[in-house]
Amino acid sequence: MTIDPLVPLGVLLVVSLALLVLAGRGLLTATRRSVRVSGWARIAMILLLAVIALRPAIPGTTSAPAASGGLEVYFVVDTTSSMAAEDLGVDIDGRPATRLDLVKSDIDDITTALAGAQFAIVTSDSTALQRVPLTSDVSAVRSATSVLTQEITYYSSGSSISEPVQTVVELLADATEEQPERDRVLFYFGDGEQTVDREPESFAPVQRFISGGGVLAYGGEDGGRMRVFDGYSADDDESAPDYIVDPTTGADAVSRVDTATLETIASDLGVSLTRRDVESSATSVVEGIDVSDLNVSPGAVTAPREFYWILAVPLGALALREALVAWFALRRSAPLSAAGAASRPSSAAGPSGGRRGPGEGRRR
């Protein structure tokens, strides 16, 4: 605990002792209980005022220093229904793994390999959203990654792989304006499937903001069935099919990786394309990427927590009591003063209450 007196400590002690002596002097000779109670109440008020004037406080805490490098890493993740395709050839928890499962594992590997950088996550399906703003907190990135899901199947109306372009350009432009000296890399995770009837836009506007990164391709040539996702758990809804059905054939729809489209994205970004599978690690895509020197910022210090206001509560109660005692004392003394004034005879009145005449009271 610390103190920060409102006045010099010596002055505060002298004034407090003087007031205590004045308040306690009457207690030595007081015989009435009410007088003693009032005396002790005044002493308590003086002590409370003295403590409040000391301004006791609990010191503020200091957070741990934050370390970050001069590198910003942007993860752009395709979360369309095709990323739920089961064509990896392995099982997780007794069920076939999806493309999105491998994406989550790859993001964890990349964040570990680039420890000290700042990371952001953007997802893209029918809309593009920034899920995680730039942060050097790897645990926050991993937590957000672990809960990534595909879009809700029943709301899906087709999507373009270039949906995130505008969002990413805006994020990078703002970051470049704020920290122009930093390096920025971007990793795109997807299967390249375009499910709307139009050509995708170019990723070329993104290239001028980044110095590297990569496009990671997911899915086999034979493709795989895609799970239904209702926003909760498809397994809990027995009326929903387990897999997305192709309305033209009535059979389970199959998603296939579009390598040519992903190569175009990689060319637009000026980075390389990497085919992903469960037998290799994604850390190869970060080779040659330098986090650069770590910038360590001191931890922030929170303001001290003062608790003088707690003492002000009993002080206010005692002050109110003192005011009430004085008010009642005035009420009791007012009738007595009025009665005394009424009973005193006028000095100019005679024995009969009248005024003396000019000759009255003289002896003949």
Protein Blocks (a to p, Z undefined) as FASTA:
>chain_A
ZZddfbdfklmmmmmmmmmmmmmmmmmmpmbfklmmmmmmmmmmmmmmmmmmnopadddd
ddddddddfbdcdddddfbfklmpcceopaeehiacdfklmmmmmmmmmmmmmgoiacdd
dddffbccdfbdcdfblklmmmmmmmgccddfklpgbdafklmmmmmmmmmmmmmmmmmm
bccddddddehiafbdcddddfklmmmmpgbdcdddeddfkopaddddehiamklmmkbc
fbdcdfknopacdddddfklmmmmmmmnopacddddfkbcfklmmgoiagbjaddddddd
dddddfklmmmmmmmmmmmmmmmmmmmmmmmmmmmmmmmmmmpccfkbcfkopacdfkgo
iaZZ
